[in-house]
Structure formats: structure tokens, C-alpha cells
Amino acid sequence: MTPEAEAARAKLVADFRSVIQDTEELLRATANQSSEGLGAVRDRVAERLERAKEELAEFGEDALARGKAAARTADEYVRAHPWESIGVAAAVGLLVGLLTGRR
């Protein structure tokens, strides 16, 4: 995953958590209101909020599992091809050094 995609994903998760917190505060603030319509809406929002929390937890678990799998794959490749890995790392380091040295 690219750094931009990872940053966008992290921002989305942070925004989603913020919405969940705001919704929880709204539910607590309206808990004492006694209108039937408001009670029904509050119940629906509470159900959707619980589903959103579960989906966010699943999303985090899935992302963690994919990250671990990618790390395992990279580790296996480096262990199987140590000299090629050193060569690639040296080439990338040289390229980064050249690009940053121009500025």
C-alpha cells in the first residue's frame, strides 16, 4: 500500500472514530428527552452506531492481519535472497541520496 493510501486510510479511521464519539455524546445528551419519535430515532442511531463500531474493529483487525502477512512475506524473501536484498537496498539508498543531494 502506498504511503498516501495509508495516510488516507488512517484519516478515514480517525474521522470515523470521531463521528462515533460525537454520536455517542448526542445519544447521551438526548437520553432524557421523552418524545416517541425521538426515542425511535435514538434507538436506530444506537443500533447503527454499534454496527459501525463492529465494522471499524473488523477493519482494524483485517488491516493488522494484512500488514503482518506482508511483513512475513518480505522477511521470507530477504532470508531466501539476502544478497539481492542488500543490492536492492543499496540501490534505493543511492537513488534517495542522489535525489536529496540535488536539492
Backbone as a chain_set.jsonl record, in Angstrom:
{"seq": "MTPEAEAARAKLVADFRSVIQDTEELLRATANQSSEGLGAVRDRVAERLERAKEELAEFGEDALARGKAAARTADEYVRAHPWESIGVAAAVGLLVGLLTGRR", "coords": {"N": [[0.843, -1.163, 0.0], [0.533, 2.22, -0.773], [2.171, 5.104, 0.684], [0.493, 7.357, 0.632], [-2.048, 6.236, 0.369], [-2.166, 4.812, 2.74], [-2.064, 6.925, 4.567], [-4.458, 8.199, 3.923], [-6.248, 6.195, 4.627], [-5.756, 6.037, 7.39], [-6.633, 8.589, 8.153], [-9.338, 8.378, 7.487], [-10.181, 6.389, 9.288], [-9.681, 7.733, 11.701], [-11.453, 9.894, 11.422], [-13.846, 8.488, 11.344], [-13.909, 7.36, 13.895], [-14.157, 9.713, 15.343], [-16.703, 10.567, 14.541], [-18.194, 8.504, 15.66], [-17.733, 8.974, 18.402], [-18.906, 11.521, 18.657], [-21.548, 10.896, 18.046], [-22.177, 9.163, 20.122], [-22.058, 10.997, 22.245], [-24.197, 12.645, 21.533], [-26.32, 10.851, 21.79], [-26.224, 10.403, 24.552], [-26.803, 12.988, 25.437], [-29.421, 13.356, 24.609], [-30.815, 11.503, 25.994], [-32.632, 11.943, 28.059], [-34.819, 13.066, 26.879], [-38.273, 12.818, 26.019], [-39.898, 12.281, 23.807], [-41.737, 10.226, 21.555], [-41.013, 9.846, 18.845], [-38.401, 10.807, 18.858], [-37.251, 8.937, 20.556], [-37.41, 6.601, 18.993], [-35.763, 7.289, 16.857], [-33.374, 7.624, 18.261], [-32.944, 4.996, 19.113], [-32.547, 3.693, 16.627], [-30.238, 5.021, 15.759], [-28.484, 4.236, 17.759], [-28.311, 1.475, 17.251], [-27.151, 1.49, 14.689], [-24.785, 2.736, 15.311], [-23.528, 0.828, 16.93], [-23.155, -1.192, 15.023], [-21.401, 0.175, 13.336], [-19.176, 0.474, 15.009], [-18.442, -2.22, 15.298], [-17.774, -2.842, 12.648], [-15.624, -1.115, 12.283], [-13.808, -2.198, 14.089], [-13.428, -4.722, 12.912], [-12.284, -3.885, 10.52], [-9.877, -2.808, 11.426], [-8.665, -5.118, 12.489], [-8.432, -6.628, 10.159], [-6.72, -5.023, 8.623], [-4.445, -5.123, 10.233], [-3.846, -7.868, 10.094], [-3.264, -8.098, 7.348], [-1.018, -6.462, 7.216], [0.784, -7.864, 8.837], [1.024, -10.195, 7.307], [2.238, -9.175, 4.997], [4.667, -8.332, 6.071], [5.714, -10.801, 6.882], [6.011, -12.045, 4.385], [7.896, -10.355, 3.167], [10.045, -10.762, 4.919], [10.549, -13.493, 4.511], [11.356, -13.423, 1.831], [13.678, -11.843, 1.972], [15.27, -13.474, 3.578], [15.527, -15.662, 1.886], [16.812, -14.567, -0.31], [19.331, -13.024, 0.331], [21.574, -11.516, -0.689], [20.614, -10.294, -2.991], [18.697, -8.695, -1.828], [20.272, -6.968, -0.305], [21.599, -5.664, -2.384], [19.446, -4.379, -3.69], [18.558, -2.7, -1.615], [20.843, -1.095, -1.32], [20.898, 0.146, -3.829], [18.486, 1.582, -3.768], [19.026, 3.263, -1.604], [21.179, 4.718, -2.678], [19.883, 6.015, -4.812], [17.974, 7.57, -3.421], [19.742, 9.141, -1.98], [21.013, 10.543, -4.095], [18.823, 11.953, -5.142], [18.005, 13.548, -2.972], [20.301, 14.946, -2.572], [20.442, 16.726, -4.673], [18.824, 18.818, -4.068]], "CA": [[0.0, 0.0, 0.0], [1.339, 3.429, -0.865], [2.062, 5.964, 1.876], [-0.676, 8.234, 0.502], [-3.234, 5.425, 0.657], [-2.131, 4.516, 4.176], [-2.429, 8.165, 5.267], [-5.894, 8.405, 3.706], [-6.941, 5.192, 5.433], [-5.639, 6.45, 8.795], [-7.511, 9.74, 8.339], [-10.71, 7.879, 7.447], [-10.43, 5.706, 10.558], [-9.749, 8.765, 12.733], [-12.713, 10.607, 11.234], [-14.927, 7.578, 11.702], [-13.924, 7.295, 15.369], [-14.67, 10.991, 15.81], [-18.152, 10.535, 14.333], [-18.745, 7.591, 16.663], [-17.721, 9.66, 19.69], [-19.913, 12.581, 18.618], [-22.863, 10.261, 18.082], [-22.386, 8.696, 21.496], [-22.366, 12.179, 23.057], [-25.553, 13.06, 21.169], [-27.245, 9.902, 22.408], [-26.265, 10.672, 25.996], [-27.438, 14.295, 25.665], [-30.863, 13.274, 24.346], [-31.361, 10.353, 26.717], [-33.732, 12.357, 28.935], [-35.94, 13.551, 26.069], [-39.306, 11.787, 26.116], [-40.719, 12.172, 22.603], [-41.711, 8.877, 20.954], [-40.239, 9.9, 17.604], [-37.001, 10.951, 19.223], [-36.815, 7.653, 21.106], [-37.223, 5.662, 17.886], [-34.564, 7.714, 16.131], [-32.245, 7.331, 19.13], [-32.723, 3.549, 19.056], [-31.952, 3.367, 15.316], [-28.867, 5.537, 15.744], [-27.696, 3.377, 18.648], [-28.055, 0.218, 16.53], [-26.194, 1.756, 13.614], [-23.516, 3.041, 15.953], [-22.926, -0.452, 17.324], [-22.675, -1.842, 13.793], [-20.228, 0.915, 12.859], [-18.059, 0.11, 15.887], [-18.024, -3.579, 14.95], [-17.111, -2.795, 11.343], [-14.333, -0.473, 12.474], [-12.937, -3.186, 14.74], [-13.084, -5.718, 11.892], [-11.39, -3.224, 9.578], [-8.564, -2.741, 12.08], [-8.117, -6.477, 12.56], [-8.08, -7.023, 8.792], [-5.515, -4.265, 8.237], [-3.332, -5.675, 11.003], [-3.522, -9.18, 9.53], [-2.595, -7.885, 6.066], [0.317, -5.922, 7.493], [1.628, -8.967, 9.317], [1.286, -11.087, 6.174], [3.213, -8.507, 4.139], [5.96, -8.377, 6.764], [6.204, -12.187, 6.796], [6.431, -12.285, 3.002], [9.155, -9.627, 2.964], [11.074, -11.45, 5.707], [10.875, -14.744, 3.819], [12.101, -13.1, 0.612], [15.016, -11.382, 2.351], [16.024, -14.636, 4.048], [15.806, -16.531, 0.742], [17.666, -13.853, -1.267], [19.966, -11.946, 1.113], [22.453, -10.643, -1.459], [19.769, -9.473, -3.859], [18.061, -7.699, -0.96], [21.29, -5.961, 0.01], [21.805, -4.881, -3.607], [18.285, -3.504, -3.902], [18.591, -1.671, -0.575], [21.93, -0.172, -1.646], [20.482, 0.937, -4.989], [17.461, 2.531, -3.311], [19.733, 4.26, -0.798], [21.932, 5.578, -3.589], [18.9, 6.836, -5.53], [17.445, 8.565, -2.479], [20.831, 10.074, -1.717], [21.181, 11.407, -5.255], [17.667, 12.847, -5.269], [18.013, 14.543, -1.899], [21.514, 15.759, -2.717], [20.219, 17.739, -5.702], [18.037, 19.938, -3.523]], "C": [[0.895, 1.235, 0.0], [1.189, 4.271, 0.403], [0.842, 6.886, 1.827], [-1.956, 7.476, 0.843], [-3.305, 5.093, 2.139], [-2.537, 5.743, 4.986], [-3.927, 8.441, 5.117], [-6.708, 7.428, 4.548], [-6.907, 5.58, 6.909], [-6.548, 7.633, 9.091], [-8.972, 9.307, 8.357], [-11.071, 7.206, 8.762], [-10.559, 6.727, 11.684], [-11.049, 9.547, 12.642], [-13.898, 9.759, 11.672], [-15.048, 7.46, 13.22], [-14.487, 8.582, 15.958], [-16.188, 11.049, 15.668], [-18.812, 9.63, 15.373], [-18.801, 8.283, 18.022], [-18.784, 10.755, 19.746], [-21.326, 12.009, 18.713], [-23.175, 9.742, 19.478], [-22.74, 9.863, 22.418], [-23.793, 12.659, 22.791], [-26.583, 12.138, 21.809], [-27.353, 10.135, 23.911], [-27.01, 11.974, 26.286], [-28.952, 14.233, 25.481], [-31.522, 12.136, 25.1], [-32.57, 10.726, 27.564], [-34.927, 12.916, 28.169], [-36.991, 12.455, 25.96], [-40.191, 11.658, 24.885], [-40.597, 10.776, 22.004], [-40.866, 8.846, 19.693], [-38.761, 9.999, 17.884], [-36.448, 9.649, 19.782], [-36.544, 6.636, 20.011], [-35.956, 5.99, 17.098], [-33.322, 7.378, 16.952], [-31.919, 5.838, 19.11], [-32.062, 3.133, 17.744], [-30.497, 3.813, 15.259], [-27.974, 4.659, 16.617], [-27.357, 2.058, 17.962], [-27.001, 0.419, 15.451], [-24.815, 2.059, 14.178], [-22.806, 1.767, 16.38], [-22.388, -1.194, 16.109], [-21.419, -1.155, 13.276], [-19.001, 0.582, 13.705], [-17.535, -1.279, 15.539], [-17.271, -3.595, 13.631], [-15.73, -2.151, 11.462], [-13.341, -1.429, 13.126], [-12.497, -4.252, 13.739], [-12.085, -5.139, 10.898], [-9.982, -3.161, 10.152], [-7.895, -4.095, 12.151], [-7.648, -6.94, 11.19], [-6.803, -6.315, 8.343], [-4.286, -4.797, 8.967], [-2.888, -7.022, 10.44], [-2.798, -9.035, 8.193], [-1.187, -7.336, 6.251], [1.276, -6.998, 7.957], [1.978, -9.92, 8.185], [2.329, -10.481, 5.24], [4.599, -8.541, 4.772], [6.558, -9.779, 6.708], [6.738, -12.483, 5.395], [7.769, -11.595, 2.729], [10.297, -10.313, 3.707], [11.514, -12.74, 5.019], [11.706, -14.471, 2.57], [13.532, -12.696, 0.958], [15.863, -12.558, 2.823], [16.396, -15.567, 2.893], [16.805, -15.888, -0.232], [18.406, -12.711, -0.561], [20.813, -10.993, 0.272], [21.664, -9.755, -2.409], [19.112, -8.354, -3.05], [19.035, -6.592, -0.596], [21.536, -5.065, -1.198], [20.663, -3.912, -3.864], [18.29, -2.38, -2.877], [19.677, -0.636, -0.862], [21.535, 0.727, -2.817], [19.438, 1.981, -4.594], [18.104, 3.636, -2.48], [20.515, 5.24, -1.654], [20.993, 6.531, -4.323], [18.336, 7.92, -4.629], [18.508, 9.602, -2.161], [21.053, 11.036, -2.868], [20.05, 12.418, -5.373], [17.655, 13.907, -4.179], [19.234, 15.434, -1.966], [21.349, 16.866, -3.748], [19.514, 18.96, -5.139], [18.903, 20.738, -2.688]], "O": [[1.904, 1.274, 0.704], [0.189, 4.157, 1.112], [0.229, 7.164, 2.858], [-2.838, 8.004, 1.521], [-4.387, 5.093, 2.727], [-3.264, 5.626, 5.972], [-4.584, 8.864, 6.069], [-7.737, 7.796, 5.115], [-7.917, 5.465, 7.603], [-7.168, 7.689, 10.153], [-9.759, 9.813, 9.157], [-12.157, 7.433, 9.294], [-11.445, 6.606, 12.53], [-11.678, 9.835, 13.66], [-14.836, 10.257, 12.294], [-16.152, 7.46, 13.764], [-15.209, 8.549, 16.955], [-16.881, 11.524, 16.568], [-19.873, 9.961, 15.903], [-19.81, 8.189, 18.72], [-19.479, 10.905, 20.751], [-22.191, 12.575, 19.38], [-24.302, 9.867, 19.957], [-23.616, 9.737, 23.273], [-24.51, 13.034, 23.719], [-27.606, 12.601, 22.314], [-28.444, 10.072, 24.477], [-27.758, 12.061, 27.26], [-29.685, 14.98, 26.13], [-32.692, 11.838, 24.858], [-33.452, 9.893, 27.767], [-35.956, 13.21, 28.777], [-36.645, 11.281, 25.823], [-41.191, 10.943, 24.953], [-39.507, 10.207, 21.947], [-40.084, 7.916, 19.493], [-37.953, 9.348, 17.221], [-35.3, 9.296, 19.512], [-35.567, 5.891, 20.08], [-35.187, 5.105, 16.724], [-32.327, 6.9, 16.405], [-30.748, 5.458, 19.091], [-31.134, 2.324, 17.739], [-29.631, 3.083, 14.776], [-26.834, 4.372, 16.251], [-26.232, 1.573, 18.079], [-26.073, -0.38, 15.317], [-23.799, 1.685, 13.592], [-21.593, 1.648, 16.204], [-21.295, -1.759, 16.154], [-20.482, -1.817, 12.831], [-17.905, 0.425, 13.168], [-16.324, -1.494, 15.491], [-16.253, -4.274, 13.499], [-14.778, -2.591, 10.817], [-12.168, -1.461, 12.755], [-11.329, -4.641, 13.718], [-11.149, -5.822, 10.483], [-9.007, -3.428, 9.45], [-6.695, -4.215, 11.903], [-6.596, -7.568, 11.065], [-5.914, -6.932, 7.756], [-3.21, -4.906, 8.379], [-1.691, -7.286, 10.324], [-1.835, -9.753, 7.924], [-0.27, -7.709, 5.52], [2.431, -7.046, 7.532], [3.108, -10.402, 8.108], [3.206, -11.189, 4.745], [5.594, -8.757, 4.08], [7.763, -9.936, 6.51], [7.792, -13.099, 5.244], [8.666, -12.187, 2.129], [11.401, -10.43, 3.174], [12.706, -13.042, 4.952], [12.653, -15.203, 2.281], [14.483, -13.147, 0.32], [17.05, -12.632, 2.503], [17.457, -16.191, 2.916], [17.558, -16.596, -0.901], [18.128, -11.543, -0.835], [20.776, -9.783, 0.494], [22.012, -8.591, -2.608], [18.986, -7.222, -3.517], [18.671, -5.416, -0.58], [21.667, -3.849, -1.057], [20.891, -2.755, -4.216], [18.05, -1.225, -3.228], [19.462, 0.561, -0.672], [21.805, 1.928, -2.801], [19.503, 3.128, -5.035], [17.767, 4.81, -2.634], [20.517, 6.443, -1.392], [21.28, 7.723, -4.439], [18.233, 9.075, -5.041], [18.219, 10.795, -2.081], [21.262, 12.228, -2.643], [20.28, 13.592, -5.664], [17.321, 15.06, -4.45], [19.208, 16.56, -1.469], [22.069, 17.862, -3.688], [19.617, 20.044, -5.713], [18.462, 21.737, -2.12]]}, "num_chains": 1, "name": "protein.A"}
